[in-house]
């Protein structure tokens, strides 16, 4: 498998304009976003909800780091409701379990669960020790990961699932085809969700990310600034202040770059290459449906396919002497083939996702 050359993933343009709406929507506002989905999708929203009251599904999200998987999953939850759907991030499950193992009562509970549900070459004790002793470069045994995911699914109950983080490498690609059987899960419909995001956007998301040191609220100086922007030490620089009203640093704590982000995409080159190959290999697998999502659209074709409010904005700042003025304009960047493209809002990408999932489940 490792020596097979795969063509770049070609994801067709989704024509959002074929779903006419009566007005523009502010897609950063949850209420307006809900109205947008209801108007674009019509009775498909209710039909999908009714289906998910009777049956569930498993969607495997495969994408590069910083592709927006969590954002898309959250918007899908907004559409169908949290009682019908759960996003399971394997990375989050691993980190949560790692923390719980430090508490004796939780550790005992996890050990008891593994005694009945774990199958692997390591003993339960050694498997859990490998989890506690891991570092960022450690690749945990797949058998351990499967048991952790099964444990999380058992807690979630009878909901449709997005699984984020399986497969993690090319050796695991076939696991996802038999995932339901391996963890004795429901006989749900399953499918891949393959997300194409250009590396130029990944770079922008990393280098522009700013975190509040106190509450960990995350913003982006180019893509999602806080409501408080002030001049930095140099006249041509600007910094963001925390706008989380529940934070003690509200309106005064300076947001800082996350460690490792300054290197941008090249600091995670090996991971991006592996994840890109995962997407291509997953797309070539037979016997499992695919939901194909793209985050960009060529500038010269955009307005034939999307409304202007569906294009992501970028933000810059200028000091006019009295106050800092925010300049908002469409985000333009090169895709991975070098074509000047607009970045699409998360909601317009999710619109395409819901339409494709509806087709898989209902037809």
C-alpha positions as CSV (number, residue, x, y, z in Angstrom):
1,X,0.0,0.0,0.0
2,X,2.8,2.4,0.9
3,X,4.3,2.3,-2.6
4,X,1.1,3.0,-4.5
5,X,0.9,6.4,-6.1
6,X,-2.5,8.1,-5.8
7,X,-3.7,11.0,-7.8
8,X,-4.6,14.2,-5.9
9,X,-8.2,14.1,-4.5
10,X,-10.5,15.8,-7.0
11,X,-13.6,17.0,-5.1
12,X,-16.4,18.5,-7.3
13,X,-17.7,22.0,-6.6
14,X,-20.9,22.0,-4.6
15,X,-23.5,24.3,-6.0
16,X,-25.0,26.0,-3.0
17,X,-26.8,28.5,-5.3
18,X,-29.1,25.7,-6.4
19,X,-30.6,26.0,-3.0
20,X,-32.0,29.6,-3.2
21,X,-32.6,31.7,-0.1
22,X,-34.6,34.8,0.6
23,X,-31.9,36.9,2.1
24,X,-28.3,37.0,3.3
25,X,-27.3,35.3,6.6
26,X,-24.7,36.0,9.2
27,X,-23.1,32.5,9.3
28,X,-21.1,33.4,12.4
29,X,-24.4,33.7,14.4
30,X,-25.9,30.4,15.6
31,X,-29.5,31.6,15.2
32,X,-28.9,32.9,11.7
33,X,-27.0,29.7,10.8
34,X,-30.0,27.6,11.9
35,X,-32.3,29.6,9.7
36,X,-29.8,29.3,6.8
37,X,-29.8,25.5,7.1
38,X,-33.6,25.3,7.4
39,X,-34.1,27.5,4.4
40,X,-31.4,25.8,2.2
41,X,-32.4,22.2,3.2
42,X,-36.1,22.6,3.6
43,X,-37.9,19.4,4.9
44,X,-34.7,17.4,4.6
45,X,-33.7,18.6,8.1
46,X,-36.9,17.1,9.7
47,X,-36.6,13.9,7.6
48,X,-33.0,13.4,8.8
49,X,-34.1,14.0,12.4
50,X,-36.9,11.5,12.1
51,X,-34.5,8.9,10.6
52,X,-32.0,9.4,13.4
53,X,-34.8,8.9,16.0
54,X,-35.0,5.3,14.6
55,X,-31.5,4.5,13.5
56,X,-27.9,5.8,13.8
57,X,-24.8,5.9,11.6
58,X,-21.0,6.1,11.9
59,X,-19.0,8.6,9.9
60,X,-15.2,8.5,9.9
61,X,-13.7,11.9,9.5
62,X,-10.4,11.9,7.6
63,X,-8.6,15.2,7.1
64,X,-5.4,17.1,7.7
65,X,-4.7,18.8,11.0
66,X,-6.5,22.2,11.3
67,X,-9.1,21.2,8.7
68,X,-12.1,22.2,10.9
69,X,-13.4,18.7,11.8
70,X,-14.6,19.9,15.2
71,X,-16.3,22.9,13.8
72,X,-18.2,20.9,11.1
73,X,-19.2,18.3,13.7
74,X,-20.5,21.0,16.0
75,X,-22.6,22.6,13.2
76,X,-24.0,19.1,12.3
77,X,-25.0,18.8,16.0
78,X,-26.8,22.2,15.7
79,X,-28.8,20.8,12.8
80,X,-29.9,17.4,14.1
81,X,-29.7,18.1,17.9
82,X,-27.4,16.7,20.6
83,X,-29.7,13.9,21.6
84,X,-29.3,12.3,18.2
85,X,-25.6,12.9,17.5
86,X,-22.1,12.7,19.1
87,X,-18.7,13.7,17.8
88,X,-16.0,11.4,19.2
89,X,-12.4,12.7,18.9
90,X,-10.0,9.8,19.6
91,X,-7.3,12.3,20.6
92,X,-9.7,13.8,23.2
93,X,-10.7,10.4,24.5
94,X,-7.0,9.4,24.9
95,X,-6.2,12.6,26.8
96,X,-9.3,12.3,29.0
97,X,-8.5,8.7,29.9
98,X,-4.8,9.5,30.5
99,X,-6.0,12.0,33.1
100,X,-8.6,9.7,34.6
101,X,-5.9,7.0,35.2
102,X,-4.3,9.2,37.8
103,X,-7.4,8.8,40.1
104,X,-7.6,5.4,41.8
105,X,-11.4,5.1,41.5
106,X,-11.4,6.0,37.8
107,X,-8.5,3.7,37.1
108,X,-10.2,0.8,38.7
109,X,-13.3,1.5,36.6
110,X,-11.2,1.6,33.4
111,X,-9.3,-1.6,34.3
112,X,-12.6,-3.4,34.9
113,X,-13.9,-2.3,31.6
114,X,-10.7,-3.4,29.8
115,X,-10.8,-6.8,31.5
116,X,-14.1,-7.5,29.6
117,X,-13.6,-5.6,26.4
118,X,-9.9,-5.3,25.5
119,X,-8.1,-7.8,23.3
120,X,-4.5,-7.3,22.4
121,X,-0.9,-8.5,22.8
122,X,-0.1,-6.4,25.8
123,X,-1.7,-7.1,29.2
124,X,-4.3,-4.7,30.4
125,X,-1.8,-3.3,33.0
126,X,0.9,-2.8,30.3
127,X,-1.6,-1.3,27.8
128,X,-2.7,1.3,30.3
129,X,0.9,2.0,31.3
130,X,1.8,2.6,27.7
131,X,-1.1,5.2,27.6
132,X,0.2,7.0,30.7
133,X,3.8,7.0,29.5
134,X,3.0,8.2,26.0
135,X,4.4,11.4,24.4
136,X,3.3,13.3,21.3
137,X,5.2,11.0,19.0
138,X,4.0,7.8,20.5
139,X,1.7,5.7,18.4
140,X,-0.5,3.7,20.7
141,X,-1.5,0.1,19.9
142,X,-4.6,0.0,17.7
143,X,-6.1,-2.7,20.0
144,X,-5.9,-0.2,22.9
145,X,-7.4,2.6,20.9
146,X,-10.3,0.4,19.8
147,X,-11.1,-0.5,23.4
148,X,-11.0,3.2,24.4
149,X,-13.4,4.1,21.6
150,X,-15.7,1.3,22.5
151,X,-15.7,2.5,26.1
152,X,-16.6,6.1,25.0
153,X,-19.4,4.8,22.6
154,X,-20.9,2.8,25.5
155,X,-21.1,6.0,27.5
156,X,-22.6,8.0,24.7
157,X,-25.4,5.6,24.1
158,X,-27.7,5.3,21.0
159,X,-26.5,8.2,18.9
160,X,-25.2,8.8,15.4
161,X,-21.4,9.2,15.5
162,X,-18.6,11.1,13.8
163,X,-15.3,9.3,14.7
164,X,-12.4,11.6,14.4
165,X,-8.9,10.1,14.5
166,X,-9.4,6.6,13.0
167,X,-7.6,5.6,10.8
168,X,-4.5,7.4,12.1
169,X,-2.0,5.9,9.6
170,X,-1.9,3.8,6.5
171,X,-1.5,0.5,8.4
172,X,-4.9,1.2,10.1
173,X,-6.8,2.1,6.9
174,X,-8.5,-1.3,6.7
175,X,-9.5,-1.2,10.4
176,X,-12.1,1.5,9.5
177,X,-13.8,-0.9,7.1
178,X,-14.5,-3.4,9.8
179,X,-14.6,-0.9,12.7
180,X,-18.2,-1.8,13.7
181,X,-17.4,-5.5,13.9
182,X,-14.1,-5.0,15.8
183,X,-15.8,-3.2,18.6
184,X,-19.1,-5.2,18.4
185,X,-20.9,-2.0,17.6
186,X,-24.4,-1.6,16.0
187,X,-24.8,-2.5,12.4
188,X,-25.1,1.1,11.4
189,X,-24.6,2.5,7.9
190,X,-21.1,3.9,7.8
191,X,-19.1,6.2,5.5
192,X,-16.0,8.2,5.2
193,X,-16.1,12.0,5.4
194,X,-13.0,13.2,3.5
195,X,-12.2,16.9,3.9
196,X,-9.9,18.8,1.5
197,X,-8.4,22.0,3.0
198,X,-5.4,23.7,1.3
199,X,-2.2,23.9,3.2
200,X,-2.2,27.7,2.8
201,X,-5.2,27.8,5.1
202,X,-3.7,25.4,7.6
203,X,-0.7,27.7,7.7
204,X,-2.9,30.7,8.3
205,X,-4.8,29.0,11.0
206,X,-1.6,28.0,12.8
207,X,0.4,31.2,12.5
208,X,-2.6,33.4,13.3
209,X,-3.9,31.5,16.3
210,X,-3.8,33.3,19.6
211,X,-4.7,31.8,23.0
212,X,-5.8,33.4,26.3
213,X,-3.2,32.3,28.9
214,X,-5.9,32.2,31.6
215,X,-9.1,30.7,30.1
216,X,-7.5,29.1,26.9
217,X,-10.0,30.8,24.6
218,X,-8.7,30.6,21.0
219,X,-8.9,33.3,18.4
220,X,-7.2,34.0,15.1
221,X,-5.8,37.4,14.3
222,X,-6.7,37.1,10.6
223,X,-9.7,34.7,10.6
224,X,-11.5,35.2,13.9
225,X,-10.2,38.2,15.9
226,X,-11.6,39.0,19.4
227,X,-13.8,42.1,19.9
228,X,-10.8,43.8,21.6
229,X,-7.9,44.8,19.4
230,X,-5.1,47.1,20.5
231,X,-1.8,48.4,19.1
232,X,1.2,46.3,20.0
233,X,4.7,47.5,21.0
234,X,5.5,48.3,17.4
235,X,3.2,50.7,15.6
236,X,2.3,48.4,12.7
237,X,1.4,45.4,15.0
238,X,-1.8,44.6,16.7
239,X,-2.7,42.3,19.5
240,X,-5.9,40.7,20.7
241,X,-7.3,40.8,24.2
242,X,-9.5,38.1,25.7
243,X,-13.2,38.7,25.0
244,X,-14.5,35.7,27.1
245,X,-16.8,37.4,29.6
246,X,-16.3,34.6,32.0
247,X,-12.6,35.1,32.1
248,X,-10.8,37.2,34.8
249,X,-8.7,38.6,31.9
250,X,-11.8,39.9,30.0
251,X,-10.8,43.0,28.0
252,X,-7.3,43.1,29.4
253,X,-5.4,39.8,29.0
254,X,-3.3,39.7,25.9
255,X,-3.8,36.5,23.7
256,X,-0.5,34.8,22.8
257,X,0.7,32.5,20.1
258,X,0.5,28.8,20.9
259,X,3.8,27.1,21.3
260,X,4.9,25.5,18.1
261,X,2.5,27.4,15.9
262,X,5.0,30.0,14.7
263,X,6.6,27.4,12.4
264,X,3.3,27.0,10.5
265,X,2.6,24.1,8.3
266,X,6.2,23.1,7.8
267,X,6.5,22.3,11.5
268,X,4.0,19.5,11.0
269,X,5.1,18.5,7.4
270,X,5.4,14.8,8.1
271,X,1.9,14.7,9.7
272,X,0.4,16.6,6.8
273,X,1.9,14.3,4.2
274,X,0.7,11.2,6.1
275,X,-2.8,12.6,6.4
276,X,-2.9,13.6,2.8
277,X,-2.1,10.1,1.8
278,X,-4.7,8.7,4.2
279,X,-7.4,10.8,2.4
280,X,-6.3,9.6,-1.0
281,X,-6.2,5.9,0.1
282,X,-9.5,6.1,1.9
283,X,-11.1,7.6,-1.3
284,X,-9.8,4.6,-3.3
285,X,-11.4,2.0,-1.1
286,X,-14.4,0.2,-2.5
287,X,-17.6,-0.8,-0.7
288,X,-18.0,2.2,1.6
289,X,-19.7,5.5,0.7
290,X,-17.7,8.8,0.8
291,X,-18.8,12.3,1.7
292,X,-16.4,14.6,-0.1
293,X,-15.9,18.1,1.2
294,X,-13.8,21.0,-0.1
295,X,-13.1,24.2,1.8
296,X,-12.2,26.4,-1.2
297,X,-13.6,27.5,-4.5
298,X,-11.7,29.1,-7.4
299,X,-12.2,32.9,-7.4
300,X,-13.2,33.0,-11.1
301,X,-16.0,30.4,-10.6
302,X,-17.2,31.3,-7.1
303,X,-20.2,33.5,-7.7
304,X,-21.7,30.9,-10.0
305,X,-21.7,28.4,-7.1
306,X,-22.0,30.3,-3.8
307,X,-23.6,33.4,-2.4
308,X,-21.2,36.1,-1.2
309,X,-22.1,35.7,2.4
310,X,-21.0,32.0,2.2
311,X,-17.4,33.1,1.5
312,X,-15.1,33.3,4.6
313,X,-13.9,36.8,5.6
314,X,-10.4,37.8,6.5
315,X,-9.6,40.7,8.9
316,X,-6.8,43.3,9.0
317,X,-6.4,46.4,11.1
318,X,-5.4,50.0,10.7
319,X,-5.0,52.8,13.2
320,X,-6.6,56.0,12.0
321,X,-5.2,58.0,14.9
322,X,-8.4,57.9,17.0
323,X,-9.3,54.2,17.0
324,X,-8.3,50.9,15.4
325,X,-10.4,50.2,12.3
326,X,-11.2,46.7,11.4
327,X,-11.0,46.0,7.6
328,X,-13.0,43.0,6.5
329,X,-12.8,41.4,3.0
330,X,-13.2,37.9,1.4
331,X,-10.4,35.5,2.3
332,X,-8.4,34.7,-0.9
333,X,-5.6,32.1,-0.9
334,X,-4.0,29.6,-3.2
335,X,-5.3,26.1,-3.2
336,X,-2.8,23.2,-3.3
337,X,-2.6,23.5,-7.1
338,X,-1.8,27.2,-6.8
339,X,-5.2,28.4,-8.0
340,X,-6.4,31.6,-6.4
341,X,-9.5,30.6,-4.3
342,X,-11.9,31.8,-1.8
343,X,-12.2,30.0,1.5
344,X,-15.7,28.9,2.2
345,X,-17.5,29.4,5.5
346,X,-17.9,26.3,7.7
347,X,-21.7,26.5,7.3
348,X,-21.5,26.2,3.5
349,X,-19.2,23.2,3.8
350,X,-21.6,21.6,6.3
351,X,-24.5,22.2,3.9
352,X,-22.7,20.1,1.3
353,X,-22.0,17.5,4.0
354,X,-25.6,17.2,5.2
355,X,-26.8,16.9,1.6
356,X,-24.4,14.0,0.9
357,X,-25.2,12.3,4.2
358,X,-28.9,12.6,3.5
359,X,-28.4,11.0,0.1
360,X,-26.5,8.1,1.6
361,X,-29.1,7.5,4.4
362,X,-32.4,8.4,2.6
363,X,-31.6,8.7,-1.1
